[in-house]
Amino acid sequence: MLKGILKGIFWVMLLVALGGAGGAAGLYVFRGGEGVFLPQVAGLDVIRALELLGEKGIPMQVTGRAFSDEVSMNHVVRQNPPGGRRIRKGRIVSLVLSNGPRDVSVPAVVGKNLTRADTLIRLEGLRVRLVERLYDPKRPIDQVLGVWPGEGESIRRGEGVVLVVSQGPRERAYVMPSLIGEPVNNALDKVRALGLAVGRVRYVDRPGSLRASIVSQIPPHGRRVLAGHRVHVDVARGADQMAGNFIVLRYRVPYGKPRRALRVELESSGETREELSREVSAGEEIHLLVRVKGEAKARIFLDGHLVEEQTH
């Protein structure tokens, strides 16, 4: 009995000597290891923290977020209780995640498209407060010309920036030229050179007209048109334009970019299929023999944008 009393006094003295944390650890040892070791996750990204705590079966919760100049966004700023110790099984560990630094730098957006610039700004935790537009004949529409505050300047996270964006050239007006009698490729090159857009190109039977020449146009010759206006033409279909159940698709790649992605989509008898998809060069002429059933409509795409429709 005396031996048991002395043993109890020994453990009490040991717990007092070790103090709070050490005493608790001693208590777990005394009770047969009911605790679990808590790893240090402060400074780690939240995914890695979840993995480490999950491996130990330790439940966790995110109790808040805080700005930090030292800890990256979505990394653990602090944990409670601290790591590197044993804790009771089932005890929930609280994590505070970083919002990143309170001040961030304005990203480099000059020269980029407005949509891309807006994305980069939002990724930095900022927002677009105002978009100012200026006419610029040398810059395409929606290209960013400037940003305020300037690129690389530090501002408070969540604040807005002002973008100066190109409106493209001022409105340009033309007198619609006559395309009648011209070869289709030459006529459409003229349309594009004026800043007009090619609309529907329809191949029709027109006895007495030169094969692959323009026989009618909309808008008509002499009409006032603005840049970007769509021009529709009818083209005389010659003997080689249709043979039995086949048609010949003709298209010349406009000058500009040296390489373009071309795709031709054909609709015939209620079915739509892809006839061609490849990289092409500026100025290249495409002659495509296609099997059809009855009337067919071809849609031509450059770099993913519909640029011309042909009806055969």
CORFEN-V349686 format. One line per field, one symbol per residue. ss: DSSP state (A for helix, B for strand, O for the rest). phi: phi as a letter, one per 30 degrees, with the letter a starting at -180 (. if undefined). psi: psi as a letter, one per 40 degrees, with the letter a starting at -180 (. if undefined). A space follows every 10 residues. Layout:
ss->???
phi->???
psi->???
This chain:
ss->OAAAAAAAAA AAAAAAAAAA AAAAAAAAAA OOOOBBBBOO OOOOBAAAAA AAAAAOOOOB BBBBBBOOOO OOOOBBBBBB OOOOBBBBOO OOBBBBBBOO OOBBBOOOOO OOBAAAAAAA AAAOOOBBBB BBBBOOOOOO OOBBBBBBOO OOOBBBOOOB BBBBBBOOOO OOBBBOOOOO OOBAAAAAAA AAAOOOBBBB BBBBOOOOOO OOBBBBBBOO OOOBBBOOOB BBBBBBOOOO OBBOOBBBBB BBOOOOOOBB BBBBBBBBOO BBBBBBBBBB BOOOBBBBBB BOOOOBBBBB BBOOBBBBBB BO
phi->.ddddddddd ddddddddie dddddddddd djidcbdcdd cdjddddddd dddddcicdb bcclbbdadc cdeicddabb dddibcbdei ddccbccdci ddcbcdddbd jcdedddddd ddddicbdda cccbdbdccd eiddcabbed eidcbdejdc bcccbdcidd eccbcdddcd ideedddddd edddiccdcd cccbdbeicd eicdcabbdd ejddbcejdd ccbcbdccdd dbbicbbcdc acdddkddbb ccbccccahi ccbdcaaadb ceidccbbdb dbbidbbccc cchicdcabb cc
psi->dddddddddd ddddddddac dddddddddd effeiihhih eheiiddddd dddddefhii iheiiiihed hiifihdiih iiifiiihhe hhhhihihea idhiihiheh eiiddddddd dddeeaihdi hhhihheehi hehhdiihii heihihheii ihhhiheaii hhiihhiheh eiiddddddd dddeeiihbh hhhihgheih hfiheiihii heihiiheih hhihhhhade dhhbfiihhh hhhiibhdhi hhhhhhhhfe ihihdhhihi ihehhhhhhh hihaiihhhh hhfehheihh h.
